[in-house]
Amino acid sequence: MDKPDQALNTELRQRAEAWLQARQQQPQAELSAADTLRLMHELQVHQVELEMQNEELERQQTDLRLAAKVFEHCYDGIMVTDPDTAIVDVNPAFCRITGYAREEVLGKTPRLLASTMNGPLFHLRMWKFLHENDYWSGDVWNVRKDGELYAERLAISAVRDANGVLQQYVGVFSDISSAKKHEAELDRIANYDALTGAPNRRLFADRLNQAIARSQRSARPLAICYLDLDGFKAVNDEFGHEGGDQLLVETTRRLHGVLRTEDTVARIGGDEFVLLVDLMVAEECPALLQRLLQAVSAPLLIQGKACVISASIGVTLYPQDAADADTLLRHADQAMYRAKEQGKNRYQLFDLLHDREMQERAAQQQALALALEREEFVLYYQPKVDLLDGTVIGVEALIRWQHPQRGLLAPNAFLQYLQGNVLDRAIGEWVISAALRQQSAWRAQGLRLISSVNISPEHLLREDFAARLRLTLQAQPDVPADCLELEILESAALSDVAQAARTLAECHQLGVQLSLDDFGTGYSSLLYFRSLPIDTLKIDQSFIRNMIMEPNDQLIVEGVVRLADTFSRQVIAEGVETLAHGALLLKLGCRLCQGYGIARPMPAAALPGWIAQWQQQEHWLALGTADAGMAFGHEGNSV
Ligand SMILES: Nc1nc2c(ncn2[C@@H]2O[C@H](COP(=O)(O)OP(=O)(O)OP(=O)(O)O)[C@@H](O)[C@H]2O)c(=O)[nH]1
């Protein structure tokens, strides 16, 4: 606004001067009325303009006074520098926060406040941003005059004139040291264990991810060690919680003592620690673990009394075990449990192969559970015949898995995954129910057969086996209990013979028949024979198959037949593959048999047709006629 005012002033002055000049030259000259009016009007306008100018000047002065007050009284520090960053002014808050007097800093650069805490690239990055944006803000660690480190939140602006030429930098900052301290305290609470000061589970997770990245860069192995104290409860019991705490603190100190400062000792539970150790080579690991075990187990004094504790350590090595962070920790934990199982005070390396097997097992078990739900299991039936009179006395029900992709699977492709799993009982019970349902269907067609089912030792040894069998039988009331036979594997070690005997006695009372399968192949054949209330002995197919060529096997078969006879038990041979086997069995006094020579296992629907066709098998039927004079006869099976 200065410029138009000046122009007006100049013009008025010029016109006034011109009038004065004219007046001097012609003193009698008069202004015309029109000129006078115009001049008066212009003078009025000029007066208004001058008043406005005055008001504006006063406003500017007020603003300047206010700015000076703000600068003076602002609680935040303000520092103004010239374009070369020499300080040209600072406010009192600057002096209060930094401890420097104004005169001490004028002409200096802000570098006099700098600390090394911000990292080497901090200032470079700050200036780059400031040059590009004329603005920067962030947190900075600086040093006060007395040497104390403090944190400030700083905003810097570049001030330019109307032509864009840099005039000053203005920095405004507040002291955030107490907020930073609070933040650090919160960080400590969130990331460190209060008792030992060691990183907690949360910080450990970060450290593990960093260690994995470091190992990838350096191509050096990383050991993840899961350490759990042995018998720590007893220390708490003997010395109280405080004594236990003392031990935990001391253990942390000792672990640190064995490791380097870059390694991590984290406490992730009551008496559980995890150690992250960068190794040069994996072979270092055993010696390191020994040192850790020794350090933990050195005696210490608690409340003046000696205390000795040990630890179990599970270890997995990255990248040999190329898993993610969570899985690595789980693997180390698993290995630690194995160290505990093996007697504690030792370390155990994670076994990758074993783990893969376990995973495969878990996957198979899941698939089997699904197969049961989707009713993908089926029973095949292998006939058992009486060679003496040619009758079909029963069938052995054998499970198959009608796999949607892999086709029909035999039991050896999947049954091993059931061991020790709850599915063992579920599938075992399905087999019994399915066999009884099939019995019912055959009975409706006029077929009278005994169906035998195989029972696993784990299933049999469940407390409620007989009670649940009773319910299963009740669910199929048209099938008499004595049409069901349970085959117990003699070769599978029964861990509790007394329990097996009790359960089988209860089954017997229900009317169910019992057979001892694979007889002669286990370690305790005679013990089982004597202890278990069985009705039938099934001679294992290995003896039957070889008895023609092997006199010893023949003698064993003969011996088992006599044993059964002496104790009034039935005997059946499995694995009968040829007529010659049948003929010899009859000669040895075994008339019941089962095997590929007679029939392979078949679907239920095929059985009636097979029975009709069996009646035409003259060669087999002739065996009975030829040996009709003999007292006994039986046979053998195969799966
Ligand atoms: N003193 C103390 N005890 C704790 C703390 N946190 C958990 N505990 C106790 O630590 C024990 C840990 O249990 P376990 O590891 O099963 O006990 P343990 O006797 O070492 O058993 P094993 O590991 O099988 O040898 C429990 O008794 C917890 O009550 C703690 O901060 N201080």
Boltz pocket constraint, residues with backbone or C-beta under 6 A from the ligand:
constraints:
  - pocket:
      binder: B
      contacts: [[A, 195], [A, 228], [A, 229], [A, 230], [A, 231], [A, 232], [A, 233], [A, 234], [A, 236], [A, 240], [A, 241], [A, 242], [A, 243], [A, 244], [A, 245], [A, 248], [A, 269], [A, 270], [A, 271], [A, 340]]
      max_distance: 6.0
